[in-house]
Amino acid sequence: MQEGLRKAVTIPLYVIGFILLGLVSGYFAFKDYDPLTVPGRIVRQDVPAGNKVKEQRGIKVFLSKGPKVWSIPELTGQTVAEAEPVITKSGLRIEKIIRLHSDSVEKDKIIAQRPSPDEVAWGSPSQKPEESGARQYGLSLIVSSGPYEMIYSCPEFSGKTREEALALAERLQLNAQLLGTGERVISQRPKPHALIKSGEPVHLQMGGEEIVR
């Protein structure tokens, strides 16, 4: 009876001894992100292979946790200044900005991005997302420069009605500024045939007799 009890006690002690021996003479495993190594495989160790070590010295090894995945935020429609805090919070960075003229997207707004929100970003080896070095995945942004600037010879507005002047200015993408309360244009600035860019203001002085409708 006592002999059996001694065996029952002895076996667990041996097991514990082997575990302790393994911790002392073996290695200490840590986990790290690595996009190129299968999870569970050793990525690196603190003592390079081939180096001599003292008996029972512990060796640190780093096991792969696989790639670190970040979600990509939706940035289209925002300015770069508006998007920057979102990008930083996501653990990403702006790698490239490409500017293109656009008639439909306001100047300085983001037209498109790469990668898109339905894709994922993979972290770089041995980096954690809370470390500044982890922000290695770059975003490419296409940003609107607004429409192309068109240069016109300023048309003759004098004598036109309010509606005619506004329609002509809209067609040429000019910013008509009506001054006065009359129904016809009596003078303008800039003068007719002067060079003017699209979007620039044209000051039209209204006057004359009111039109009977």
C-alpha positions, 0 to 999 in steps of 0.5 A: 500500500505504502509502496504504491503510494510512493510510486504514485507520488514519485511519477508526478515529481519526475514529470515536473522535474522534466518540465523544469529541466526543459525550461532551464536547458531548452528555449523560451518561445515568443510570438511575432507577426511575419507575413512570409512565415507560416504560423507556428514556425520559428522566425528567428532566435536570439543566438545565431545558428552555429554559435557556441552557448553555455550548457543549460543556457536558455535560447529565445526563439520567435514563432510566427503568428503569420501576417498582421492584418489591418483593415483599410478605411474608406477615404474617397470624398475626403480631403487629404488633411481629413483622411490623415488622422484616419490613416494614422489611426489605422496603422498605415501611411500615405506612400504616394499622392497622384493628382488628376484633373476632374470635372466631377470631384471637388479640388483636393478631394480624394477620387480613389485609393489603392488598396481599396476598403475591401482589401487588407494590408499586411504588416511587415516582419517582426513589427507590432501595430502599436509600434511606430515602425509597424506603419509600413504599409503604404496607401496610394491616393488619387486626388482631384486637382479640380477641372482644367482651367479654360482661358476664354476671350471674355464675351460681350455681355452688354445689352443682354438680359439678366437671364441671357447673361447668366446662361452665357456665363454658366455655359463658359463656366464663369462666375457672373456677379450682377450689380444693380437692379436693372434688367439689362447689362449696361457695362462689364468688367473685364471688358469684352475680348479680354482674356479670362479663366474659367471660374473667374468672376465677371462683374456685370452692371445691370440697369436700363428700363425694366422689361415688360413681360 
